[in-house]
């Protein structure tokens, strides 16, 4: 009886590992985040008026070299 319970538990853990691995491969192929079935949009930062598009990164301004004043 104990062997059957441990076998079922191990099978569930292995199935979850295979599912997460396949999910991560699919995200990498598409190049964007795909929510897991138990994740809600609100948890991902999309709720309450947020766009589902990823936020653009702010551009850094290049520091200009100070010009020497002519005397």
PEVENUR-V15727 format. One record per residue. RES is the residue in one small letter. OMEGA is omega in degrees with one decimal (none if undefined). Layout:
BEGIN
((RES;OMEGA) (RES;OMEGA))
END
This chain:
BEGIN
((x;-179.7) (x;178.9) (x;179.5) (x;179.7) (x;178.3) (x;178.5) (x;178.1) (x;178.4) (x;178.9) (x;178.3) (x;178.0) (x;179.3) (x;179.8) (x;177.6) (x;178.4) (x;178.2) (x;179.3) (x;179.3) (x;-178.9) (x;178.2) (x;178.6) (x;179.3) (x;-180.0) (x;177.3) (x;179.4) (x;176.6) (x;-179.5) (x;178.8) (x;-178.1) (x;179.1) (x;176.9) (x;-178.5) (x;177.5) (x;-178.8) (x;174.6) (x;-176.6) (x;-177.5) (x;177.7) (x;177.2) (x;179.0) (x;-179.2) (x;179.9) (x;-177.3) (x;178.2) (x;-178.1) (x;-174.2) (x;174.0) (x;172.1) (x;177.6) (x;177.4) (x;176.7) (x;178.2) (x;178.2) (x;-178.1) (x;177.5) (x;178.6) (x;179.4) (x;178.2) (x;178.4) (x;176.6) (x;176.8) (x;177.9) (x;178.8) (x;178.5) (x;-179.7) (x;179.4) (x;178.1) (x;178.0) (x;176.5) (x;179.6) (x;none))
END
